[in-house]
Amino acid sequence: MASSSEGSGDALLPDFPRGPLQAYRARASFSWKELALFLEGEDMLRLKKTIFSALEDDPLFARPGGGDLPMEKYRELNFLRCRWVFEHDLLRVEDMLQSPLKVRALVNCLGMYDWSLAAKFFLHMLVFGSAIYNSGSERHFKYIPKIFNMEIFGCFALTELSHGTNTKAIRTTAHYDPTTEEFIIHSPDFEAAKFWVGNMGKTATHAVVFAQLHTPGGGCHGLHAFVVQIRDPKTLLPMPGVMVGDIGKKLGQNGLDNGFAMFHQVRIPRQDLLNRAGDVTPEGTYVTPFKDDRQRFGMSLASLSSSRVSIVGMSVVNLKLAVSIAIRFSATRRQFGPTDEEEIPVLEYQMQQWRLLPYLAAAYALDHFSKSLFLDLAELQQGWLGKDTSARQAELGREIHALASASKPLASWTAQRGIQECREACGGHGYLAMNRLGHLRDDNDPNCTYEGDNNVLLQQTSNYLLSLLTRRTQGGAHCKSPLKTVDFLEAYPDILGQRFEVPSLEDCLDSSVPLAAYEWLVCYLLRESDQKLNQEKRSGSNDFEARNNCQVYYCRSLALAFLELTVVRRFHEHTHQPSVPPPLRAVLRRLSALYGLWSLSQHTALLYRGGYFSGEQAGKMIETAILDLCSQLKDDAVALVDVIAPPDFVLDSPIGRADGEQPDATQAPPRPGGLSPPPSLAPTVESGEDGSSACRVFVAFLHDSCSPRFSSEAAWVKVRFDRPGGGGRLAHGSRPTGRDSVCRVWWPRGPHGKASPRAVILLPGCASPVPARASWVQEDRVQEKEHTEAWRVPRRPCFRSRKGRVGCSIMNVLYGAL
Ligand SMILES: Cc1cc2nc3c(=O)[nH]c(=O)nc-3n(C[C@H](O)[C@H](O)[C@H](O)COP(=O)(O)OP(=O)(O)OC[C@H]3O[C@@H](n4cnc5c(N)ncnc54)[C@H](O)[C@@H]3O)c2cc1C
């Protein structure tokens, strides 16, 4: 490691505890700390360490031992955790603006802990927040501080029960009424119910709702986004005319409350139209800066591109976690051996290396790509905000849209396949829920679906490439793009004439070999797809049929190959740049070559069919090179995992522990709760910089049967500190997370510090007092109080539809329709 950063590197990246993984660590060809510093930089490593430590230090994030939480509890706990993230200012707004990569890092760190938490935070803060910021204008900026301090909680409601991928067919309407200067948001029928919307199930108070905008006499102006309040932020009860609820248990991410909503003539102010793409004057005239409808539609859905780019990062995180678990396990798990006396780690088997190490290489290559694409997107967004209307900005938008549309499929599928391979590579232990591979697989799964089904999305990328070819062949236009991802197409006919000519295995062990092969492959698939499309049209198919009939084997493969080429190219350039420290060059270049060759090997049939490969030597050389690289990387694998794995508490997989000690299966996981606080959760008092005190309050509910009451949507525990002479201070709201809960309460020193307060637990929604006891530290003594008070909340009003049917029957029909 460079001497200047050695000291800080050691503090940031302490040595791992000694254990069975030591043998592999000692054999590594490089310093894992040096690689971590090179790839991430000190600043980013410090941020990640701060986030991970903060989570580990707070009991709210204690991993529930003894099995899964019930879904309702999990959702409540997840909300509390999300609120905690906001309260603890893990990333200051100035830092976010200064370094967008830090926002990505925060979401990914939370995701490493639990995707339900990261998704909840991400949907509110980034999807809802950035939809308002990017699609709205100054009149909407009033929402931004409320988003940051969680005065309101948001969601992004595009998909409906009957349409998701086909966004143009969304049926919710927004009719403008000039007499009151309001829009009337309406769901014409059950099929138009907003559906799947993350955060909408229980917690969102506001939604960005996509609806077809109508003006009197002006007809329909297409899909636009509106800010609609769906719940009262104080009670979380639905607003008049809104029927909203939770869609129920999913295959994964069950801490996140995905929901549905129907709107019955809900009136919102004219100003709540997000008006960057189009606006309505008070009199009811529609105005838009875009001449072209398609351009405006693209702008109103622009926020989808940024979500897709984020999903690439999320998928990479999942792949990193899975390979970390499987490689650490493989380095310590011993099976068979050359003699009866000696068993060897399963990582020594060529088969295990071939199954896992390409996914390790993929995690590195895709991680680099994902960061670079994120920065490209940040540049694009800067341009939009600066109202850049140049041709370059428009071209950049098209290029990033094409890249984002194929990178989500590539990253999410690679992660999904990789996690499954890791699961199987850990044998039975991989199937044990506590080792987390199953959860990772289920939590990664929807990355293949939301923000557009992967297979459908790929069409966006192939359409982009085909249109470039048409422009080139028909109009003689140059194939040059702002990010240079398509510049190689300038040499399209020459590249098609190239052949695989690699003299020796030695020469094949570099990523320049797959890079050249991929350029040929993309040109070949582009020519094939174009010819197929024209042939379909010549044989009488209309445009719609022709496009559909050339997806399989043509356009789909084209889009994937183009993206693989881009990933290989960017990682190749990154690992071959002069600034790579010499001790890291060999390992990084091996990773780059392995990812490129392994990806390419999945297209061997096409490479032979199109004539790039000929004779058996070419195919064999690629296979031998892959195995060779796996064997060369085998001793580095544990150190490579050390660079990307989070701390044990976050990784949360006994077989993936950093010391390599395997779990003692005879030790039953601890049962949560009990009537006394466990030692780590005992009441403590902490001093804040501003003279305030933080107190951890341990709440023991004295009766198991209390628990179901807290599942109700409105049940919140609030701890209030009363002074003897009257006058109370509600120090903090908190939600019980189980039979025994811990919440942290801040209150200023001063009158409360001197007084002897009476703590009260208030339970909105519960008709009778709940037997509970709270303990906390006050003036250096542990205080304990029994609780007797309860809040009442009004009964939930019944939703009445236009035809007068009550809410529950509507819900029955809605669920019946599923
Ligand atoms: C966990 C989760 C969270 C979500 N969160 C949100 C959210 O917060 N907000 C929101 O608005 N939405 C959300 N969604 C919805 C998501 O965006 C949609 O599910 C997605 O866009 C797919 O739409 P769909 O489910 O209606 O599938 P459909 O569009 O009905 O497609 C079904 C299938 O048909 C096939 N298909 C469709 N069109 C074509 C075509 N042109 N060519 C070939 N095959 C085709 C594909 O195989 C596709 O999978 C979420 C979904 C999930 C699973």
Ligand as a Chemical Component Dictionary entry (heavy atoms), coordinates in Angstrom:
data_LIG
# 
_chem_comp.id                   LIG 
_chem_comp.type                 NON-POLYMER 
_chem_comp.pdbx_formal_charge   0 
_chem_comp.three_letter_code    LIG 
# 
loop_
_chem_comp_atom.comp_id 
_chem_comp_atom.atom_id 
_chem_comp_atom.alt_atom_id 
_chem_comp_atom.type_symbol 
_chem_comp_atom.charge 
_chem_comp_atom.model_Cartn_x 
_chem_comp_atom.model_Cartn_y 
_chem_comp_atom.model_Cartn_z 
_chem_comp_atom.pdbx_ordinal 
LIG C1  C1  C 0 -41.495 -5.734  -6.447  1  
LIG C2  C2  C 0 -42.109 -4.779  -7.421  2  
LIG C3  C3  C 0 -42.129 -3.422  -7.104  3  
LIG C4  C4  C 0 -42.715 -2.509  -7.990  4  
LIG N1  N1  N 0 -42.783 -1.190  -7.640  5  
LIG C5  C5  C 0 -43.432 -0.311  -8.452  6  
LIG C6  C6  C 0 -43.581 1.070   -8.074  7  
LIG O1  O1  O 0 -43.100 1.504   -7.032  8  
LIG N2  N2  N 0 -44.276 1.892   -8.905  9  
LIG C7  C7  C 0 -44.819 1.457   -10.073 10 
LIG O2  O2  O 0 -45.441 2.256   -10.774 11 
LIG N3  N3  N 0 -44.684 0.164   -10.465 12 
LIG C8  C8  C 0 -44.012 -0.723  -9.677  13 
LIG N4  N4  N 0 -43.867 -2.048  -10.062 14 
LIG C9  C9  C 0 -44.496 -2.493  -11.291 15 
LIG C10 C10 C 0 -43.503 -2.835  -12.389 16 
LIG O3  O3  O 0 -42.902 -1.690  -12.887 17 
LIG C11 C11 C 0 -44.245 -3.657  -13.436 18 
LIG O4  O4  O 0 -44.578 -4.897  -12.834 19 
LIG C12 C12 C 0 -43.414 -3.880  -14.671 20 
LIG O5  O5  O 0 -43.240 -2.691  -15.389 21 
LIG C13 C13 C 0 -44.048 -4.928  -15.594 22 
LIG O6  O6  O 0 -45.371 -4.599  -15.844 23 
LIG P1  P1  P 0 -46.546 -5.670  -15.645 24 
LIG O7  O7  O 0 -46.326 -6.327  -14.337 25 
LIG O8  O8  O 0 -47.837 -4.994  -15.856 26 
LIG O9  O9  O 0 -46.291 -6.741  -16.763 27 
LIG P2  P2  P 0 -46.917 -6.721  -18.235 28 
LIG O10 O10 O 0 -46.637 -5.439  -18.903 29 
LIG O11 O11 O 0 -48.321 -7.169  -18.203 30 
LIG O12 O12 O 0 -46.039 -7.843  -18.908 31 
LIG C14 C14 C 0 -46.195 -9.220  -18.533 32 
LIG C15 C15 C 0 -45.233 -10.024 -19.363 33 
LIG O13 O13 O 0 -45.629 -10.000 -20.720 34 
LIG C16 C16 C 0 -44.503 -10.011 -21.567 35 
LIG N5  N5  N 0 -44.549 -8.826  -22.444 36 
LIG C17 C17 C 0 -45.154 -7.646  -22.225 37 
LIG N6  N6  N 0 -44.979 -6.815  -23.265 38 
LIG C18 C18 C 0 -44.244 -7.476  -24.176 39 
LIG C19 C19 C 0 -43.693 -7.140  -25.455 40 
LIG N7  N7  N 0 -43.863 -5.935  -26.021 41 
LIG N8  N8  N 0 -42.935 -8.070  -26.095 42 
LIG C20 C20 C 0 -42.730 -9.277  -25.545 43 
LIG N9  N9  N 0 -43.226 -9.642  -24.357 44 
LIG C21 C21 C 0 -43.965 -8.765  -23.669 45 
LIG C22 C22 C 0 -43.264 -10.002 -20.656 46 
LIG O14 O14 O 0 -42.837 -11.323 -20.469 47 
LIG C23 C23 C 0 -43.806 -9.489  -19.348 48 
LIG O15 O15 O 0 -43.086 -9.951  -18.229 49 
LIG C24 C24 C 0 -43.264 -2.967  -9.198  50 
LIG C25 C25 C 0 -43.193 -4.333  -9.528  51 
LIG C26 C26 C 0 -42.624 -5.217  -8.656  52 
LIG C27 C27 C 0 -42.567 -6.678  -9.022  53 
# 
loop_
_chem_comp_bond.comp_id 
_chem_comp_bond.atom_id_1 
_chem_comp_bond.atom_id_2 
_chem_comp_bond.value_order 
_chem_comp_bond.pdbx_ordinal 
LIG C1  C2  SING 1  
LIG C2  C3  SING 2  
LIG C2  C26 DOUB 3  
LIG C3  C4  DOUB 4  
LIG C4  N1  SING 5  
LIG C4  C24 SING 6  
LIG N1  C5  DOUB 7  
LIG C5  C6  SING 8  
LIG C5  C8  SING 9  
LIG C6  O1  DOUB 10 
LIG C6  N2  SING 11 
LIG N2  C7  SING 12 
LIG C7  O2  DOUB 13 
LIG C7  N3  SING 14 
LIG N3  C8  DOUB 15 
LIG C8  N4  SING 16 
LIG N4  C9  SING 17 
LIG N4  C24 SING 18 
LIG C9  C10 SING 19 
LIG C10 O3  SING 20 
LIG C10 C11 SING 21 
LIG C11 O4  SING 22 
LIG C11 C12 SING 23 
LIG C12 O5  SING 24 
LIG C12 C13 SING 25 
LIG C13 O6  SING 26 
LIG O6  P1  SING 27 
LIG P1  O7  DOUB 28 
LIG P1  O8  SING 29 
LIG P1  O9  SING 30 
LIG O9  P2  SING 31 
LIG P2  O10 DOUB 32 
LIG P2  O11 SING 33 
LIG P2  O12 SING 34 
LIG O12 C14 SING 35 
LIG C14 C15 SING 36 
LIG C15 O13 SING 37 
LIG C15 C23 SING 38 
LIG O13 C16 SING 39 
LIG C16 N5  SING 40 
LIG C16 C22 SING 41 
LIG N5  C17 SING 42 
LIG N5  C21 SING 43 
LIG C17 N6  DOUB 44 
LIG N6  C18 SING 45 
LIG C18 C19 SING 46 
LIG C18 C21 DOUB 47 
LIG C19 N7  SING 48 
LIG C19 N8  DOUB 49 
LIG N8  C20 SING 50 
LIG C20 N9  DOUB 51 
LIG N9  C21 SING 52 
LIG C22 O14 SING 53 
LIG C22 C23 SING 54 
LIG C23 O15 SING 55 
LIG C24 C25 DOUB 56 
LIG C25 C26 SING 57 
LIG C26 C27 SING 58 
# 
